[in-house]
């Protein structure tokens, strides 16, 4: 598992947002893509933030309640972003997901977004590793 890296399992054409688009526009794209969040990039594809479904929730509530949809991604995005590099191994990626409770992590090289890893990609790869292991995996249930 140490030889499996972000480069091998990432989506190399990820959804991303520019800071100056509307939150509701971004939310629609997140919902259509089935993603729980996506990186926010500048015109040169440098990572400047991250927009999650939770970040969009207030914008959606305001839009529904006040019929106001003027907020921009830059108004709602998180600017402290957990990211990984292309050579981060599967175990370290899994630990990142466990420690920060995210569902999606941007993959960056020299500050530029080059990919996106969803938590399910890691889970799929882990199950694949288990299935390819010749030794059967058994689980013991503690009886109470």
Backbone as JSON, one array per atom type, in Angstrom:
{
  "sequence": "XXXXXXXXXXXXXXXXXXXXXXXXXXXXXXXXXXXXXXXXXXXXXXXXXXXXXXXXXXXXXXXXXXXXXXXXXXXXXXXXXXXXXXXXXXXXXXXXXXXXXXXXXXXXXXXXXXXXXXXXXXXXXXXXXXXXXXXXXXXXXXXX",
  "N": [[0.82, -1.21, 0.0], [2.1, 1.1, 0.41], [3.2, 1.77, -2.0], [1.21, 2.68, -3.6], [0.07, 5.66, -4.78], [-1.19, 9.07, -4.53], [-1.23, 10.06, -7.12], [-1.88, 7.84, -8.65], [-4.52, 7.23, -8.05], [-6.07, 9.49, -8.15], [-8.56, 11.84, -9.37], [-7.82, 13.3, -12.25], [-8.88, 15.4, -13.61], [-10.32, 17.45, -12.09], [-13.32, 18.92, -10.69], [-13.41, 22.36, -10.11], [-13.52, 25.65, -8.66], [-13.71, 29.13, -9.45], [-12.99, 32.0, -7.46], [-14.81, 34.1, -7.83], [-17.33, 33.28, -8.69], [-20.86, 32.64, -8.3], [-22.19, 31.37, -5.22], [-24.47, 29.73, -5.29], [-24.44, 28.84, -7.92], [-22.08, 27.33, -7.85], [-22.83, 25.45, -5.9], [-24.85, 24.07, -7.26], [-23.28, 22.82, -9.19], [-21.69, 21.18, -7.55], [-23.68, 19.47, -6.5], [-24.63, 18.3, -8.88], [-22.35, 16.91, -9.65], [-22.0, 15.11, -7.63], [-20.16, 15.47, -5.66], [-18.84, 16.37, -2.43], [-17.47, 18.63, -2.01], [-15.11, 21.01, -3.41], [-11.99, 22.21, -4.78], [-10.99, 25.67, -4.7], [-9.71, 27.82, -7.05], [-7.28, 30.16, -8.39], [-6.87, 32.24, -11.35], [-4.61, 31.09, -12.42], [-4.7, 28.47, -11.68], [-3.84, 28.02, -9.08], [-4.18, 26.83, -5.78], [-6.5, 28.34, -3.71], [-8.48, 28.08, -1.89], [-11.22, 26.17, -0.45], [-14.36, 24.84, -1.17], [-17.11, 23.61, 0.42], [-20.06, 21.48, 0.77], [-21.21, 22.18, 3.18], [-20.24, 24.78, 3.49], [-21.73, 25.99, 1.54], [-24.27, 25.85, 2.51], [-25.32, 28.0, 4.1], [-25.48, 30.03, 2.19], [-27.38, 28.91, 0.51], [-29.57, 28.75, 2.25], [-29.98, 31.47, 2.75], [-30.59, 32.31, 0.17], [-32.96, 30.91, -0.29], [-34.64, 31.84, 1.77], [-34.5, 34.68, 1.79], [-34.63, 35.28, -0.85], [-32.22, 35.96, -2.0], [-29.36, 35.71, -3.8], [-26.73, 36.5, -3.96], [-24.19, 35.96, -2.88], [-20.72, 35.18, -3.22], [-18.37, 32.58, -4.11], [-15.92, 33.14, -2.9], [-16.77, 34.4, -0.6], [-17.73, 32.41, 1.03], [-15.97, 30.24, 1.05], [-13.49, 28.05, 2.56], [-10.34, 29.04, 3.68], [-8.19, 27.83, 4.83], [-6.79, 25.04, 3.86], [-6.62, 21.56, 3.66], [-4.37, 19.7, 1.87], [-2.87, 17.36, -0.42], [0.13, 15.89, -1.84], [1.13, 14.63, -5.09], [2.7, 12.4, -4.69], [1.99, 11.33, -2.25], [1.39, 8.55, -0.21], [-0.97, 5.76, -0.08], [-1.62, 4.96, 2.57], [-0.95, 7.24, 4.07], [-2.71, 9.04, 2.9], [-5.17, 7.94, 3.65], [-4.95, 8.3, 6.42], [-4.99, 11.11, 6.51], [-7.64, 11.58, 5.75], [-8.93, 10.37, 7.91], [-8.1, 11.99, 10.04], [-9.0, 14.61, 9.48], [-11.67, 14.54, 8.85], [-12.76, 14.95, 6.28], [-14.26, 14.57, 3.03], [-13.2, 14.85, 0.61], [-10.09, 15.58, -0.9], [-7.87, 17.97, -2.18], [-5.29, 17.56, -4.64], [-2.08, 18.71, -4.99], [0.57, 20.27, -6.84], [3.37, 22.17, -6.6], [1.74, 24.19, -5.57], [-0.36, 24.3, -7.34], [-3.51, 23.0, -8.36], [-3.79, 19.69, -9.25], [-5.27, 17.48, -9.16], [-7.89, 15.5, -7.57], [-8.94, 13.76, -4.74], [-11.31, 11.55, -3.66], [-12.75, 10.32, -0.66], [-13.95, 7.85, -1.02], [-12.48, 6.78, -3.14], [-10.14, 5.97, -1.91], [-11.14, 4.08, -0.12], [-12.16, 2.21, -1.97], [-9.75, 1.35, -3.15], [-8.47, 0.24, -0.93], [-10.21, -1.93, -0.34], [-9.85, -3.34, -2.7], [-7.17, -4.08, -2.35], [-7.45, -5.78, -0.16], [-9.06, -7.77, -1.31], [-7.29, -8.8, -3.18], [-5.42, -9.99, -1.66], [-4.0, -13.03, -0.68], [-4.54, -14.31, 1.68], [-7.28, -15.19, 3.66], [-9.55, -12.84, 5.05], [-10.83, -12.54, 8.21], [-13.37, -11.72, 10.49], [-13.9, -11.25, 13.87], [-16.53, -11.3, 16.04], [-17.22, -9.77, 19.05], [-18.86, -11.31, 21.69], [-21.45, -10.26, 23.74]],
  "CA": [[0.0, 0.0, 0.0], [3.0, 2.25, 0.41], [3.56, 2.1, -3.37], [0.05, 3.31, -4.24], [0.16, 7.1, -4.48], [-2.3, 9.92, -4.94], [-1.19, 10.17, -8.58], [-2.49, 6.66, -9.29], [-5.95, 7.08, -7.76], [-6.78, 10.78, -8.17], [-9.27, 12.35, -10.54], [-6.88, 14.3, -12.76], [-9.64, 16.51, -14.22], [-11.32, 17.7, -11.04], [-14.15, 20.11, -10.6], [-12.87, 23.42, -9.26], [-14.26, 26.9, -8.79], [-13.05, 30.43, -9.32], [-13.56, 32.67, -6.29], [-15.81, 35.13, -8.13], [-18.62, 32.78, -9.16], [-21.88, 32.61, -7.26], [-22.26, 30.19, -4.37], [-25.55, 28.86, -5.74], [-23.93, 28.21, -9.15], [-21.12, 26.32, -7.4], [-23.59, 24.41, -5.22], [-25.5, 23.25, -8.3], [-22.24, 21.98, -9.8], [-21.36, 20.15, -6.57], [-24.78, 18.51, -6.46], [-24.64, 17.56, -10.15], [-21.17, 16.04, -9.73], [-22.01, 14.15, -6.54], [-19.05, 15.76, -4.75], [-19.19, 17.11, -1.22], [-16.69, 19.85, -2.0], [-14.14, 21.13, -4.5], [-11.03, 23.29, -4.57], [-11.18, 26.98, -5.31], [-8.43, 28.16, -7.66], [-7.2, 31.44, -9.08], [-6.79, 32.13, -12.81], [-3.44, 30.26, -12.77], [-4.95, 27.16, -11.09], [-3.27, 27.92, -7.74], [-5.17, 26.57, -4.74], [-6.72, 29.49, -2.84], [-9.51, 27.77, -0.91], [-12.01, 24.96, -0.66], [-15.79, 25.08, -0.96], [-17.81, 22.36, 0.75], [-21.51, 21.58, 0.86], [-21.52, 22.91, 4.41], [-19.99, 26.19, 3.21], [-22.82, 26.47, 0.68], [-25.56, 25.74, 3.21], [-25.83, 29.33, 4.48], [-25.87, 30.72, 0.96], [-28.64, 28.32, 0.03], [-30.62, 29.19, 3.17], [-30.23, 32.91, 2.5], [-31.26, 32.4, -1.12], [-34.33, 30.4, -0.16], [-35.43, 32.63, 2.72], [-34.54, 36.1, 1.44], [-34.55, 35.4, -2.31], [-30.97, 36.66, -2.27], [-28.36, 34.73, -4.2], [-25.59, 37.3, -4.38], [-22.89, 35.59, -2.3], [-19.73, 34.56, -4.1], [-17.58, 31.49, -3.54], [-14.89, 33.72, -2.02], [-17.41, 34.8, 0.65], [-18.09, 31.22, 1.79], [-14.94, 29.18, 1.02], [-12.48, 27.94, 3.62], [-9.02, 29.37, 3.13], [-7.23, 26.87, 5.38], [-7.12, 23.85, 3.1], [-5.78, 20.36, 3.72], [-4.09, 19.19, 0.52], [-1.81, 16.36, -0.47], [0.92, 15.92, -3.07], [0.92, 13.47, -5.96], [3.46, 11.22, -4.22], [1.5, 10.87, -0.95], [0.98, 7.15, -0.34], [-2.34, 5.42, 0.29], [-1.76, 4.94, 4.03], [-0.96, 8.63, 4.53], [-3.96, 9.65, 2.43], [-6.22, 7.43, 4.54], [-4.79, 8.99, 7.71], [-5.48, 12.49, 6.34], [-9.1, 11.54, 5.8], [-9.34, 10.04, 9.28], [-7.79, 13.08, 10.96], [-9.67, 15.88, 9.23], [-13.09, 14.33, 8.6], [-13.15, 15.44, 4.96], [-14.63, 13.54, 2.06], [-12.47, 15.16, -0.61], [-8.83, 16.3, -0.7], [-7.2, 18.38, -3.41], [-3.92, 17.13, -4.86], [-1.38, 19.87, -5.52], [1.99, 20.27, -7.18], [3.82, 23.57, -6.64], [0.62, 25.07, -5.25], [-1.42, 24.21, -8.35], [-4.36, 21.83, -8.25], [-3.58, 18.74, -10.34], [-6.19, 16.36, -8.99], [-8.81, 15.47, -6.44], [-9.16, 12.4, -4.25], [-12.47, 11.36, -2.8], [-12.56, 9.29, 0.36], [-14.37, 6.56, -1.56], [-11.38, 6.24, -3.97], [-9.23, 5.3, -0.98], [-11.84, 2.88, 0.35], [-12.18, 1.25, -3.07], [-8.4, 0.8, -3.3], [-8.22, -0.63, 0.23], [-10.96, -3.16, -0.55], [-9.15, -4.05, -3.77], [-5.99, -4.68, -1.75], [-7.92, -6.9, 0.66], [-9.53, -8.82, -2.23], [-6.14, -9.38, -3.88], [-4.59, -10.67, -0.67], [-4.28, -14.46, -0.71], [-4.99, -14.78, 2.98], [-8.66, -14.74, 3.94], [-9.74, -11.9, 6.15], [-11.98, -12.93, 9.03], [-13.7, -10.77, 11.54], [-14.47, -11.89, 15.05], [-17.45, -10.44, 16.76], [-17.22, -9.99, 20.51], [-20.21, -11.55, 22.21], [-21.66, -9.54, 25.01]],
  "C": [[0.86, 1.26, 0.0], [3.34, 2.69, -1.02], [2.41, 2.74, -4.14], [0.05, 4.77, -3.81], [-1.09, 7.83, -4.96], [-2.38, 10.0, -6.47], [-1.94, 9.02, -9.25], [-3.99, 6.54, -9.05], [-6.75, 8.38, -7.87], [-7.57, 10.98, -9.46], [-8.4, 13.48, -11.06], [-7.56, 15.43, -13.54], [-10.73, 16.94, -13.25], [-12.15, 18.95, -11.27], [-13.43, 21.11, -9.71], [-13.66, 24.69, -9.56], [-13.33, 28.09, -8.77], [-13.73, 31.16, -8.18], [-14.73, 33.61, -6.59], [-17.1, 34.6, -8.75], [-19.59, 32.71, -7.99], [-21.9, 31.29, -6.5], [-23.33, 29.22, -4.87], [-25.16, 28.15, -7.04], [-22.99, 27.07, -8.78], [-21.84, 25.15, -6.73], [-24.28, 23.49, -6.24], [-24.48, 22.3, -8.95], [-21.8, 20.87, -8.85], [-22.43, 19.06, -6.55], [-24.82, 17.66, -7.72], [-23.49, 16.56, -10.23], [-21.16, 14.95, -8.66], [-20.85, 14.35, -5.56], [-19.55, 16.53, -3.54], [-18.4, 18.4, -1.1], [-15.7, 19.84, -3.15], [-13.19, 22.29, -4.21], [-11.45, 24.57, -5.27], [-9.8, 27.41, -5.79], [-8.47, 29.56, -8.26], [-7.06, 31.2, -10.58], [-5.62, 31.27, -13.27], [-3.52, 28.86, -12.18], [-4.24, 26.94, -9.75], [-4.4, 27.73, -6.73], [-5.29, 27.78, -3.82], [-7.77, 29.22, -1.76], [-10.19, 26.46, -1.24], [-13.46, 25.29, -0.33], [-16.47, 23.74, -0.73], [-19.32, 22.59, 0.71], [-21.91, 22.4, 2.08], [-21.3, 24.41, 4.22], [-21.13, 26.8, 2.4], [-24.16, 26.54, 1.39], [-26.14, 27.11, 3.55], [-26.28, 30.11, 3.26], [-27.19, 30.21, 0.42], [-29.8, 28.73, 0.92], [-30.99, 30.64, 2.92], [-30.99, 33.07, 1.17], [-32.71, 31.96, -1.05], [-35.2, 31.28, 0.7], [-35.6, 34.08, 2.26], [-34.57, 36.35, -0.06], [-33.32, 36.2, -2.72], [-29.92, 35.62, -2.61], [-27.06, 35.41, -4.62], [-24.24, 36.9, -3.83], [-22.01, 34.9, -3.32], [-19.0, 33.45, -3.37], [-16.56, 32.05, -2.55], [-15.46, 34.17, -0.68], [-17.65, 33.6, 1.58], [-16.97, 30.2, 1.93], [-14.06, 29.21, 2.27], [-11.13, 28.26, 2.98], [-7.9, 28.52, 3.72], [-7.6, 25.51, 4.81], [-6.11, 22.74, 3.34], [-5.6, 19.88, 2.28], [-2.98, 18.16, 0.62], [-1.06, 16.5, -1.78], [0.68, 14.64, -3.86], [1.64, 12.22, -5.45], [3.06, 10.77, -2.81], [0.96, 9.46, -1.1], [-0.41, 6.92, 0.26], [-2.57, 5.45, 1.8], [-1.82, 6.37, 4.57], [-2.22, 9.37, 4.08], [-5.11, 9.23, 3.34], [-6.15, 8.12, 5.9], [-5.25, 10.43, 7.63], [-7.0, 12.53, 6.43], [-9.59, 11.26, 7.21], [-9.17, 11.23, 10.22], [-8.61, 14.34, 10.72], [-11.14, 15.77, 8.87], [-13.58, 14.98, 7.31], [-13.55, 14.27, 4.08], [-13.83, 13.69, 0.78], [-11.19, 15.92, -0.23], [-8.27, 16.71, -2.06], [-5.77, 17.85, -3.45], [-3.22, 18.28, -5.55], [0.08, 19.57, -5.84], [2.38, 21.73, -7.36], [2.68, 24.54, -6.45], [-0.54, 25.01, -6.23], [-2.21, 22.91, -8.18], [-4.17, 20.95, -9.49], [-4.53, 17.56, -10.25], [-7.04, 16.5, -7.75], [-8.98, 14.01, -6.04], [-10.37, 12.42, -3.34], [-12.17, 10.23, -1.82], [-12.93, 7.91, -0.18], [-13.32, 5.96, -2.47], [-10.43, 5.44, -3.09], [-9.87, 4.01, -0.48], [-11.89, 1.81, -0.73], [-10.82, 0.58, -3.24], [-8.06, -0.12, -2.13], [-8.96, -1.96, 0.1], [-10.31, -4.0, -1.65], [-7.9, -4.76, -3.23], [-6.37, -5.89, -0.89], [-8.33, -8.07, -0.23], [-8.37, -9.52, -2.93], [-5.19, -10.11, -2.94], [-4.98, -12.15, -0.65], [-4.8, -15.01, 0.61], [-6.4, -14.29, 3.24], [-8.7, -13.79, 5.14], [-10.98, -12.33, 6.91], [-12.16, -11.91, 10.14], [-14.33, -11.55, 12.68], [-15.34, -10.89, 15.78], [-17.38, -10.79, 18.25], [-18.66, -10.24, 20.95], [-20.35, -10.89, 23.57], [-22.7, -10.19, 25.84]]
}
